[in-house]
Amino acid sequence: MKVPLFMEFEGRNVLVIGGGGVGTRRAMKFLMAGANVRVIGLEFSNDLVRYAEQGKVVLIKGDARDPGLLRSNIEWADLVVIATNDPIANENARRIARDLKRFFNDATNAEETEVVVPFEGEVNGIRIAVTTED
């Protein structure tokens, strides 16, 4: 059973696996929260490259199917965000994160995810977060 929480990410380490659109949105969300963010990918969005040039995010060009690359970076992370369209890389990341007892958000598989990242908004000064669960 998942417990709804708001968590402080200032100074926490977040690893995003995947440098495309979803990975970029998640990386930016955690950057705005003050997290230290690394992104593993074969390619990166223009936004991620720009943030890397400004020293705000670390980009690691590599294959997310590489267990050694995944393990060394997941060891660093407090939270792992999985955002690739590669089922093998995603399963490897989930397995290693579980083995290392790291929380993970799997943006590609709602049934497998441990941490849900909701949609956020503000209404009349009240911050709200909305998600669904099966």
N, CA, C and O atoms as a GROMACS GRO file, in nm:
protein
  536
    1MET      N    1   0.084  -0.118   0.000
    1MET     CA    2   0.000   0.000   0.000
    1MET      C    3   0.089   0.125   0.000
    1MET      O    4   0.185   0.134   0.076
    2LYS      N    5   0.055   0.219  -0.086
    2LYS     CA    6   0.131   0.344  -0.094
    2LYS      C    7   0.073   0.446   0.004
    2LYS      O    8  -0.049   0.454   0.022
    3VAL      N    9   0.162   0.523   0.066
    3VAL     CA   10   0.123   0.626   0.161
    3VAL      C   11   0.147   0.762   0.096
    3VAL      O   12   0.258   0.789   0.051
    4PRO      N   13   0.045   0.850   0.088
    4PRO     CA   14   0.068   0.981   0.027
    4PRO      C   15   0.155   1.070   0.116
    4PRO      O   16   0.128   1.085   0.235
    5LEU      N   17   0.260   1.127   0.057
    5LEU     CA   18   0.355   1.211   0.131
    5LEU      C   19   0.400   1.327   0.043
    5LEU      O   20   0.401   1.316  -0.079
    6PHE      N   21   0.435   1.436   0.105
    6PHE     CA   22   0.516   1.539   0.040
    6PHE      C   23   0.653   1.526   0.104
    6PHE      O   24   0.663   1.519   0.226
    7MET      N   25   0.758   1.522   0.023
    7MET     CA   26   0.892   1.501   0.076
    7MET      C   27   0.982   1.618   0.038
    7MET      O   28   0.968   1.675  -0.070
    8GLU      N   29   1.073   1.652   0.125
    8GLU     CA   30   1.174   1.756   0.101
    8GLU      C   31   1.288   1.693   0.021
    8GLU      O   32   1.344   1.592   0.061
    9PHE      N   33   1.322   1.755  -0.092
    9PHE     CA   34   1.431   1.701  -0.175
    9PHE      C   35   1.552   1.792  -0.182
    9PHE      O   36   1.647   1.762  -0.254
   10GLU      N   37   1.552   1.901  -0.109
   10GLU     CA   38   1.668   1.991  -0.105
   10GLU      C   39   1.792   1.911  -0.065
   10GLU      O   40   1.795   1.852   0.043
   11GLY      N   41   1.894   1.910  -0.152
   11GLY     CA   42   2.019   1.842  -0.122
   11GLY      C   43   2.017   1.690  -0.139
   11GLY      O   44   2.119   1.625  -0.119
   12ARG      N   45   1.903   1.634  -0.176
   12ARG     CA   46   1.894   1.488  -0.198
   12ARG      C   47   1.944   1.454  -0.338
   12ARG      O   48   1.945   1.540  -0.427
   13ASN      N   49   1.985   1.329  -0.357
   13ASN     CA   50   2.038   1.283  -0.484
   13ASN      C   51   1.931   1.208  -0.563
   13ASN      O   52   1.874   1.109  -0.515
   14VAL      N   53   1.904   1.256  -0.684
   14VAL     CA   54   1.803   1.195  -0.770
   14VAL      C   55   1.868   1.154  -0.902
   14VAL      O   56   1.929   1.235  -0.970
   15LEU      N   57   1.854   1.027  -0.935
   15LEU     CA   58   1.904   0.973  -1.061
   15LEU      C   59   1.786   0.954  -1.154
   15LEU      O   60   1.690   0.885  -1.120
   16VAL      N   61   1.795   1.014  -1.272
   16VAL     CA   62   1.693   0.996  -1.375
   16VAL      C   63   1.754   0.910  -1.484
   16VAL      O   64   1.862   0.941  -1.535
   17ILE      N   65   1.685   0.803  -1.519
   17ILE     CA   66   1.733   0.714  -1.625
   17ILE      C   67   1.647   0.742  -1.748
   17ILE      O   68   1.530   0.703  -1.754
   18GLY      N   69   1.706   0.809  -1.844
   18GLY     CA   70   1.637   0.848  -1.966
   18GLY      C   71   1.642   0.998  -1.985
   18GLY      O   72   1.600   1.074  -1.897
   19GLY      N   73   1.692   1.042  -2.100
   19GLY     CA   74   1.710   1.185  -2.125
   19GLY      C   75   1.610   1.245  -2.221
   19GLY      O   76   1.632   1.354  -2.274
   20GLY      N   77   1.498   1.174  -2.244
   20GLY     CA   78   1.395   1.226  -2.334
   20GLY      C   79   1.297   1.317  -2.262
   20GLY      O   80   1.329   1.377  -2.160
   21GLY      N   81   1.177   1.326  -2.318
   21GLY     CA   82   1.076   1.419  -2.266
   21GLY      C   83   1.036   1.392  -2.123
   21GLY      O   84   1.035   1.484  -2.041
   22VAL      N   85   1.002   1.268  -2.090
   22VAL     CA   86   0.959   1.236  -1.954
   22VAL      C   87   1.075   1.252  -1.857
   22VAL      O   88   1.058   1.310  -1.749
   23GLY      N   89   1.192   1.203  -1.894
   23GLY     CA   90   1.309   1.216  -1.808
   23GLY      C   91   1.343   1.363  -1.783
   23GLY      O   92   1.382   1.400  -1.673
   24THR      N   93   1.329   1.446  -1.887
   24THR     CA   94   1.355   1.589  -1.873
   24THR      C   95   1.257   1.653  -1.775
   24THR      O   96   1.298   1.729  -1.688
   25ARG      N   97   1.129   1.622  -1.790
   25ARG     CA   98   1.029   1.681  -1.699
   25ARG      C   99   1.054   1.640  -1.554
   25ARG      O  100   1.043   1.722  -1.463
   26ARG      N  101   1.088   1.513  -1.533
   26ARG     CA  102   1.115   1.468  -1.396
   26ARG      C  103   1.243   1.531  -1.343
   26ARG      O  104   1.247   1.574  -1.228
   27ALA      N  105   1.347   1.538  -1.425
   27ALA     CA  106   1.472   1.600  -1.381
   27ALA      C  107   1.448   1.745  -1.341
   27ALA      O  108   1.498   1.790  -1.238
   28MET      N  109   1.373   1.818  -1.421
   28MET     CA  110   1.347   1.959  -1.393
   28MET      C  111   1.264   1.976  -1.266
   28MET      O  112   1.285   2.069  -1.189
   29LYS      N  113   1.169   1.886  -1.244
   29LYS     CA  114   1.088   1.890  -1.123
   29LYS      C  115   1.176   1.879  -0.999
   29LYS      O  116   1.159   1.955  -0.903
   30PHE      N  117   1.271   1.784  -1.000
   30PHE     CA  118   1.357   1.765  -0.883
   30PHE      C  119   1.464   1.873  -0.873
   30PHE      O  120   1.506   1.908  -0.763
   31LEU      N  121   1.510   1.926  -0.986
   31LEU     CA  122   1.601   2.041  -0.982
   31LEU      C  123   1.535   2.160  -0.915
   31LEU      O  124   1.596   2.227  -0.832
   32MET      N  125   1.410   2.186  -0.951
   32MET     CA  126   1.337   2.298  -0.892
   32MET      C  127   1.315   2.277  -0.742
   32MET      O  128   1.296   2.374  -0.668
   33ALA      N  129   1.318   2.152  -0.697
   33ALA     CA  130   1.303   2.122  -0.555
   33ALA      C  131   1.436   2.127  -0.481
   33ALA      O  132   1.442   2.105  -0.360
   34GLY      N  133   1.545   2.156  -0.554
   34GLY     CA  134   1.675   2.169  -0.489
   34GLY      C  135   1.757   2.042  -0.483
   34GLY      O  136   1.857   2.036  -0.411
   35ALA      N  137   1.716   1.940  -0.556
   35ALA     CA  138   1.789   1.812  -0.554
   35ALA      C  139   1.914   1.819  -0.641
   35ALA      O  140   1.925   1.902  -0.731
   36ASN      N  141   2.008   1.730  -0.612
   36ASN     CA  142   2.124   1.704  -0.698
   36ASN      C  143   2.076   1.601  -0.799
   36ASN      O  144   2.032   1.493  -0.761
   37VAL      N  145   2.085   1.633  -0.928
   37VAL     CA  146   2.027   1.547  -1.030
   37VAL      C  147   2.133   1.499  -1.128
   37VAL      O  148   2.213   1.578  -1.180
   38ARG      N  149   2.132   1.368  -1.152
   38ARG     CA  150   2.211   1.305  -1.258
   38ARG      C  151   2.113   1.241  -1.355
   38ARG      O  152   2.009   1.190  -1.315
   39VAL      N  153   2.147   1.244  -1.484
   39VAL     CA  154   2.064   1.180  -1.586
   39VAL      C  155   2.152   1.088  -1.669
   39VAL      O  156   2.255   1.131  -1.722
   40ILE      N  157   2.111   0.962  -1.679
   40ILE     CA  158   2.178   0.865  -1.765
   40ILE      C  159   2.097   0.853  -1.894
   40ILE      O  160   1.975   0.840  -1.890
   41GLY      N  161   2.166   0.857  -2.008
   41GLY     CA  162   2.096   0.838  -2.134
   41GLY      C  163   2.194   0.830  -2.250
   41GLY      O  164   2.311   0.865  -2.238
   42LEU      N  165   2.143   0.782  -2.361
   42LEU     CA  166   2.221   0.782  -2.484
   42LEU      C  167   2.210   0.916  -2.554
   42LEU      O  168   2.302   0.958  -2.626
   43GLU      N  169   2.098   0.984  -2.533
   43GLU     CA  170   2.074   1.118  -2.588
   43GLU      C  171   2.005   1.201  -2.482
   43GLU      O  172   1.942   1.146  -2.390
   44PHE      N  173   2.016   1.333  -2.494
   44PHE     CA  174   1.957   1.424  -2.396
   44PHE      C  175   1.882   1.536  -2.467
   44PHE      O  176   1.923   1.581  -2.574
   45SER      N  177   1.774   1.580  -2.407
   45SER     CA  178   1.698   1.692  -2.462
   45SER      C  179   1.782   1.819  -2.458
   45SER      O  180   1.881   1.828  -2.385
   46ASN      N  181   1.743   1.917  -2.537
   46ASN     CA  182   1.812   2.046  -2.539
   46ASN      C  183   1.806   2.112  -2.402
   46ASN      O  184   1.902   2.176  -2.359
   47ASP      N  185   1.692   2.098  -2.332
   47ASP     CA  186   1.681   2.157  -2.198
   47ASP      C  187   1.782   2.096  -2.103
   47ASP      O  188   1.846   2.168  -2.026
   48LEU      N  189   1.798   1.964  -2.107
   48LEU     CA  190   1.896   1.900  -2.017
   48LEU      C  191   2.038   1.944  -2.050
   48LEU      O  192   2.118   1.968  -1.959
   49VAL      N  193   2.069   1.954  -2.178
   49VAL     CA  194   2.203   1.999  -2.218
   49VAL      C  195   2.227   2.141  -2.167
   49VAL      O  196   2.336   2.171  -2.117
   50ARG      N  197   2.128   2.227  -2.179
   50ARG     CA  198   2.141   2.365  -2.132
   50ARG      C  199   2.164   2.368  -1.980
   50ARG      O  200   2.251   2.442  -1.931
   51TYR      N  201   2.087   2.289  -1.905
   51TYR     CA  202   2.105   2.284  -1.759
   51TYR      C  203   2.243   2.228  -1.724
   51TYR      O  204   2.306   2.273  -1.628
   52ALA      N  205   2.290   2.131  -1.800
   52ALA     CA  206   2.423   2.075  -1.774
   52ALA      C  207   2.531   2.180  -1.799
   52ALA      O  208   2.628   2.190  -1.723
   53GLU      N  209   2.515   2.259  -1.904
   53GLU     CA  210   2.612   2.365  -1.935
   53GLU      C  211   2.616   2.470  -1.824
   53GLU      O  212   2.718   2.535  -1.804
   54GLN      N  213   2.506   2.486  -1.753
   54GLN     CA  214   2.498   2.581  -1.642
   54GLN      C  215   2.542   2.517  -1.510
   54GLN      O  216   2.542   2.583  -1.406
   55GLY      N  217   2.579   2.388  -1.514
   55GLY     CA  218   2.625   2.320  -1.394
   55GLY      C  219   2.513   2.278  -1.300
   55GLY      O  220   2.538   2.250  -1.183
   56LYS      N  221   2.390   2.273  -1.349
   56LYS     CA  222   2.276   2.241  -1.264
   56LYS      C  223   2.241   2.093  -1.262
   56LYS      O  224   2.173   2.047  -1.170
   57VAL      N  225   2.286   2.018  -1.361
   57VAL     CA  226   2.257   1.876  -1.371
   57VAL      C  227   2.380   1.807  -1.430
   57VAL      O  228   2.454   1.867  -1.508
   58VAL      N  229   2.400   1.682  -1.392
   58VAL     CA  230   2.510   1.602  -1.447
   58VAL      C  231   2.452   1.504  -1.547
   58VAL      O  232   2.363   1.425  -1.513
   59LEU      N  233   2.502   1.508  -1.670
   59LEU     CA  234   2.458   1.415  -1.773
   59LEU      C  235   2.562   1.305  -1.790
   59LEU      O  236   2.681   1.333  -1.805
   60ILE      N  237   2.516   1.181  -1.786
   60ILE     CA  238   2.604   1.065  -1.801
   60ILE      C  239   2.562   0.993  -1.928
   60ILE      O  240   2.460   0.924  -1.932
   61LYS      N  241   2.644   1.009  -2.032
   61LYS     CA  242   2.612   0.943  -2.159
   61LYS      C  243   2.652   0.796  -2.148
   61LYS      O  244   2.770   0.763  -2.134
   62GLY      N  245   2.551   0.710  -2.153
   62GLY     CA  246   2.577   0.568  -2.142
   62GLY      C  247   2.450   0.488  -2.162
   62GLY      O  248   2.340   0.542  -2.163
   63ASP      N  249   2.468   0.360  -2.179
   63ASP     CA  250   2.359   0.268  -2.204
   63ASP      C  251   2.297   0.222  -2.072
   63ASP      O  252   2.366   0.162  -1.989
   64ALA      N  253   2.170   0.250  -2.054
   64ALA     CA  254   2.101   0.212  -1.930
   64ALA      C  255   2.084   0.061  -1.916
   64ALA      O  256   2.035   0.014  -1.813
   65ARG      N  257   2.124  -0.014  -2.016
   65ARG     CA  258   2.123  -0.161  -2.003
   65ARG      C  259   2.250  -0.211  -1.933
   65ARG      O  260   2.258  -0.328  -1.897
   66ASP      N  261   2.347  -0.124  -1.913
   66ASP     CA  262   2.475  -0.161  -1.850
   66ASP      C  263   2.457  -0.169  -1.699
   66ASP      O  264   2.444  -0.066  -1.633
   67PRO      N  265   2.456  -0.292  -1.642
   67PRO     CA  266   2.432  -0.306  -1.498
   67PRO      C  267   2.536  -0.234  -1.412
   67PRO      O  268   2.502  -0.182  -1.306
   68GLY      N  269   2.661  -0.231  -1.455
   68GLY     CA  270   2.765  -0.163  -1.378
   68GLY      C  271   2.740  -0.014  -1.371
   68GLY      O  272   2.752   0.047  -1.265
   69LEU      N  273   2.705   0.045  -1.484
   69LEU     CA  274   2.673   0.188  -1.488
   69LEU      C  275   2.552   0.218  -1.400
   69LEU      O  276   2.552   0.314  -1.323
   70LEU      N  277   2.449   0.135  -1.412
   70LEU     CA  278   2.329   0.154  -1.330
   70LEU      C  279   2.362   0.143  -1.182
   70LEU      O  280   2.327   0.231  -1.103
   71ARG      N  281   2.429   0.035  -1.144
   71ARG     CA  282   2.456   0.010  -1.002
   71ARG      C  283   2.535   0.124  -0.939
   71ARG      O  284   2.500   0.171  -0.831
   72SER      N  285   2.642   0.168  -1.004
   72SER     CA  286   2.725   0.272  -0.944
   72SER      C  287   2.648   0.402  -0.925
   72SER      O  288   2.672   0.475  -0.829
   73ASN      N  289   2.556   0.433  -1.015
   73ASN     CA  290   2.478   0.555  -1.002
   73ASN      C  291   2.359   0.538  -0.909
   73ASN      O  292   2.322   0.633  -0.839
   74ILE      N  293   2.298   0.422  -0.907
   74ILE     CA  294   2.188   0.397  -0.814
   74ILE      C  295   2.240   0.396  -0.671
   74ILE      O  296   2.169   0.438  -0.580
   75GLU      N  297   2.362   0.349  -0.649
   75GLU     CA  298   2.422   0.355  -0.515
   75GLU      C  299   2.428   0.499  -0.464
   75GLU      O  300   2.410   0.524  -0.345
   76TRP      N  301   2.452   0.594  -0.554
   76TRP     CA  302   2.462   0.736  -0.520
   76TRP      C  303   2.326   0.796  -0.486
   76TRP      O  304   2.318   0.890  -0.406
   77ALA      N  305   2.220   0.743  -0.544
   77ALA     CA  306   2.088   0.807  -0.543
   77ALA      C  307   2.006   0.778  -0.418
   77ALA      O  308   2.015   0.670  -0.359
   78ASP      N  309   1.927   0.878  -0.378
   78ASP     CA  310   1.822   0.858  -0.278
   78ASP      C  311   1.693   0.814  -0.347
   78ASP      O  312   1.616   0.736  -0.291
   79LEU      N  313   1.671   0.863  -0.469
   79LEU     CA  314   1.554   0.828  -0.549
   79LEU      C  315   1.599   0.803  -0.692
   79LEU      O  316   1.681   0.877  -0.746
   80VAL      N  317   1.545   0.698  -0.752
   80VAL     CA  318   1.572   0.665  -0.891
   80VAL      C  319   1.443   0.686  -0.970
   80VAL      O  320   1.337   0.637  -0.932
   81VAL      N  321   1.453   0.761  -1.080
   81VAL     CA  322   1.340   0.782  -1.169
   81VAL      C  323   1.369   0.708  -1.299
   81VAL      O  324   1.470   0.734  -1.365
   82ILE      N  325   1.280   0.616  -1.335
   82ILE     CA  326   1.297   0.536  -1.456
   82ILE      C  327   1.209   0.596  -1.565
   82ILE      O  328   1.087   0.601  -1.549
   83ALA      N  329   1.270   0.640  -1.674
   83ALA     CA  330   1.195   0.710  -1.778
   83ALA      C  331   1.249   0.676  -1.917
   83ALA      O  332   1.274   0.766  -1.998
   84THR      N  333   1.266   0.547  -1.945
   84THR     CA  334   1.309   0.508  -2.080
   84THR      C  335   1.199   0.424  -2.144
   84THR      O  336   1.105   0.381  -2.077
   85ASN      N  337   1.211   0.403  -2.274
   85ASN     CA  338   1.117   0.314  -2.343
   85ASN      C  339   1.180   0.177  -2.368
   85ASN      O  340   1.134   0.102  -2.454
   86ASP      N  341   1.284   0.145  -2.292
   86ASP     CA  342   1.356   0.018  -2.307
   86ASP      C  343   1.318  -0.074  -2.190
   86ASP      O  344   1.365  -0.053  -2.078
   87PRO      N  345   1.235  -0.176  -2.215
   87PRO     CA  346   1.190  -0.262  -2.105
   87PRO      C  347   1.303  -0.334  -2.031
   87PRO      O  348   1.293  -0.357  -1.911
   88ILE      N  349   1.410  -0.369  -2.101
   88ILE     CA  350   1.522  -0.437  -2.035
   88ILE      C  351   1.594  -0.342  -1.942
   88ILE      O  352   1.623  -0.377  -1.827
   89ALA      N  353   1.623  -0.220  -1.988
   89ALA     CA  354   1.688  -0.121  -1.903
   89ALA      C  355   1.600  -0.089  -1.782
   89ALA      O  356   1.650  -0.075  -1.670
   90ASN      N  357   1.470  -0.077  -1.804
   90ASN     CA  358   1.379  -0.045  -1.695
   90ASN      C  359   1.377  -0.156  -1.591
   90ASN      O  360   1.381  -0.128  -1.471
   91GLU      N  361   1.369  -0.280  -1.635
   91GLU     CA  362   1.368  -0.392  -1.541
   91GLU      C  363   1.500  -0.400  -1.465
   91GLU      O  364   1.501  -0.424  -1.344
   92ASN      N  365   1.612  -0.380  -1.534
   92ASN     CA  366   1.743  -0.379  -1.466
   92ASN      C  367   1.748  -0.271  -1.358
   92ASN      O  368   1.796  -0.295  -1.248
   93ALA      N  369   1.697  -0.152  -1.391
   93ALA     CA  370   1.698  -0.041  -1.294
   93ALA      C  371   1.610  -0.073  -1.174
   93ALA      O  372   1.650  -0.047  -1.060
   94ARG      N  373   1.491  -0.129  -1.197
   94ARG     CA  374   1.403  -0.166  -1.085
   94ARG      C  375   1.469  -0.270  -0.996
   94ARG      O  376   1.466  -0.259  -0.874
   95ARG      N  377   1.529  -0.371  -1.058
   95ARG     CA  378   1.592  -0.479  -0.981
   95ARG      C  379   1.707  -0.427  -0.896
   95ARG      O  380   1.718  -0.460  -0.778
   96ILE      N  381   1.794  -0.346  -0.956
   96ILE     CA  382   1.909  -0.292  -0.882
   96ILE      C  383   1.862  -0.198  -0.772
   96ILE      O  384   1.914  -0.201  -0.660
   97ALA      N  385   1.764  -0.114  -0.801
   97ALA     CA  386   1.712  -0.021  -0.699
   97ALA      C  387   1.654  -0.100  -0.582
   97ALA      O  388   1.676  -0.065  -0.466
   98ARG      N  389   1.580  -0.205  -0.612
   98ARG     CA  390   1.525  -0.289  -0.503
   98ARG      C  391   1.638  -0.353  -0.422
   98ARG      O  392   1.635  -0.352  -0.299
   99ASP      N  393   1.737  -0.410  -0.493
   99ASP     CA  394   1.850  -0.475  -0.425
   99ASP      C  395   1.922  -0.378  -0.332
   99ASP      O  396   1.964  -0.416  -0.222
  100LEU      N  397   1.937  -0.253  -0.375
  100LEU     CA  398   2.009  -0.151  -0.297
  100LEU      C  399   1.917  -0.074  -0.203
  100LEU      O  400   1.960   0.020  -0.135
  101LYS      N  401   1.790  -0.114  -0.200
  101LYS     CA  402   1.690  -0.051  -0.112
  101LYS      C  403   1.678   0.099  -0.137
  101LYS      O  404   1.673   0.180  -0.044
  102ARG      N  405   1.675   0.136  -0.266
  102ARG     CA  406   1.652   0.274  -0.307
  102ARG      C  407   1.509   0.286  -0.356
  102ARG      O  408   1.458   0.199  -0.427
  103PHE      N  409   1.444   0.394  -0.317
  103PHE     CA  410   1.311   0.419  -0.370
  103PHE      C  411   1.321   0.448  -0.518
  103PHE      O  412   1.420   0.505  -0.565
  104PHE      N  413   1.217   0.407  -0.594
  104PHE     CA  414   1.217   0.439  -0.736
  104PHE      C  415   1.078   0.476  -0.784
  104PHE      O  416   0.976   0.425  -0.737
  105ASN      N  417   1.079   0.567  -0.881
  105ASN     CA  418   0.959   0.604  -0.953
  105ASN      C  419   0.975   0.550  -1.094
  105ASN      O  420   1.067   0.590  -1.165
  106ASP      N  421   0.887   0.460  -1.133
  106ASP     CA  422   0.891   0.407  -1.269
  106ASP      C  423   0.782   0.478  -1.348
  106ASP      O  424   0.665   0.442  -1.340
  107ALA      N  425   0.822   0.579  -1.424
  107ALA     CA  426   0.728   0.658  -1.503
  107ALA      C  427   0.668   0.576  -1.616
  107ALA      O  428   0.574   0.621  -1.682
  108THR      N  429   0.721   0.456  -1.640
  108THR     CA  430   0.675   0.373  -1.752
  108THR      C  431   0.584   0.259  -1.707
  108THR      O  432   0.526   0.190  -1.791
  109ASN      N  433   0.570   0.239  -1.576
  109ASN     CA  434   0.495   0.124  -1.528
  109ASN      C  435   0.433   0.154  -1.391
  109ASN      O  436   0.499   0.141  -1.288
  110ALA      N  437   0.307   0.194  -1.391
  110ALA     CA  438   0.239   0.233  -1.267
  110ALA      C  439   0.227   0.117  -1.169
  110ALA      O  440   0.226   0.139  -1.048
  111GLU      N  441   0.218  -0.005  -1.220
  111GLU     CA  442   0.205  -0.121  -1.130
  111GLU      C  443   0.335  -0.152  -1.056
  111GLU      O  444   0.331  -0.202  -0.944
  112GLU      N  445   0.448  -0.124  -1.118
  112GLU     CA  446   0.578  -0.157  -1.059
  112GLU      C  447   0.636  -0.045  -0.974
  112GLU      O  448   0.724  -0.069  -0.891
  113THR      N  449   0.589   0.078  -0.994
  113THR     CA  450   0.651   0.191  -0.927
  113THR      C  451   0.635   0.183  -0.775
  113THR      O  452   0.534   0.132  -0.726
  114GLU      N  453   0.734   0.233  -0.703
  114GLU     CA  454   0.725   0.244  -0.557
  114GLU      C  455   0.684   0.385  -0.514
  114GLU      O  456   0.613   0.401  -0.415
  115VAL      N  457   0.728   0.484  -0.588
  115VAL     CA  458   0.701   0.624  -0.557
  115VAL      C  459   0.621   0.684  -0.672
  115VAL      O  460   0.663   0.676  -0.788
  116VAL      N  461   0.508   0.742  -0.640
  116VAL     CA  462   0.423   0.805  -0.740
  116VAL      C  463   0.455   0.954  -0.742
  116VAL      O  464   0.456   1.019  -0.638
  117VAL      N  465   0.479   1.008  -0.860
  117VAL     CA  466   0.500   1.152  -0.874
  117VAL      C  467   0.370   1.209  -0.932
  117VAL      O  468   0.339   1.187  -1.049
  118PRO      N  469   0.294   1.282  -0.849
  118PRO     CA  470   0.162   1.329  -0.893
  118PRO      C  471   0.169   1.453  -0.981
  118PRO      O  472   0.274   1.517  -0.994
  119PHE      N  473   0.055   1.484  -1.040
  119PHE     CA  474   0.038   1.612  -1.108
  119PHE      C  475   0.018   1.715  -0.998
  119PHE      O  476  -0.054   1.690  -0.901
  120GLU      N  477   0.082   1.832  -1.013
  120GLU     CA  478   0.071   1.936  -0.911
  120GLU      C  479   0.008   2.061  -0.967
  120GLU      O  480   0.015   2.088  -1.087
  121GLY      N  481  -0.054   2.136  -0.880
  121GLY     CA  482  -0.111   2.263  -0.918
  121GLY      C  483  -0.136   2.349  -0.797
  121GLY      O  484  -0.108   2.309  -0.684
  122GLU      N  485  -0.190   2.467  -0.822
  122GLU     CA  486  -0.223   2.558  -0.713
  122GLU      C  487  -0.356   2.622  -0.743
  122GLU      O  488  -0.380   2.668  -0.855
  123VAL      N  489  -0.442   2.627  -0.644
  123VAL     CA  490  -0.573   2.690  -0.657
  123VAL      C  491  -0.591   2.784  -0.540
  123VAL      O  492  -0.590   2.742  -0.424
  124ASN      N  493  -0.607   2.911  -0.570
  124ASN     CA  494  -0.627   3.013  -0.465
  124ASN      C  495  -0.522   3.003  -0.354
  124ASN      O  496  -0.555   3.014  -0.236
  125GLY      N  497  -0.396   2.981  -0.393
  125GLY     CA  498  -0.288   2.976  -0.295
  125GLY      C  499  -0.274   2.842  -0.224
  125GLY      O  500  -0.188   2.828  -0.137
  126ILE      N  501  -0.357   2.745  -0.259
  126ILE     CA  502  -0.349   2.612  -0.197
  126ILE      C  503  -0.283   2.516  -0.295
  126ILE      O  504  -0.330   2.499  -0.407
  127ARG      N  505  -0.174   2.455  -0.253
  127ARG     CA  506  -0.101   2.361  -0.337
  127ARG      C  507  -0.172   2.226  -0.332
  127ARG      O  508  -0.202   2.174  -0.225
  128ILE      N  509  -0.198   2.169  -0.451
  128ILE     CA  510  -0.262   2.039  -0.458
  128ILE      C  511  -0.180   1.944  -0.543
  128ILE      O  512  -0.106   1.986  -0.633
  129ALA      N  513  -0.194   1.816  -0.515
  129ALA     CA  514  -0.130   1.712  -0.593
  129ALA      C  515  -0.234   1.604  -0.618
  129ALA      O  516  -0.307   1.565  -0.527
  130VAL      N  517  -0.241   1.557  -0.743
  130VAL     CA  518  -0.343   1.460  -0.780
  130VAL      C  519  -0.278   1.343  -0.850
  130VAL      O  520  -0.189   1.360  -0.933
  131THR      N  521  -0.323   1.223  -0.815
  131THR     CA  522  -0.278   1.102  -0.882
  131THR      C  523  -0.391   1.001  -0.882
  131THR      O  524  -0.494   1.022  -0.818
  132THR      N  525  -0.373   0.894  -0.953
  132THR     CA  526  -0.469   0.785  -0.951
  132THR      C  527  -0.396   0.658  -0.912
  132THR      O  528  -0.274   0.649  -0.927
  133GLU      N  529  -0.470   0.564  -0.864
  133GLU     CA  530  -0.411   0.435  -0.828
  133GLU      C  531  -0.512   0.326  -0.862
  133GLU      O  532  -0.632   0.343  -0.841
  134ASP      N  533  -0.461   0.215  -0.914
  134ASP     CA  534  -0.550   0.102  -0.949
  134ASP      C  535  -0.614   0.044  -0.826
  134ASP      O  536  -0.691  -0.052  -0.836
   0.00000   0.00000   0.00000
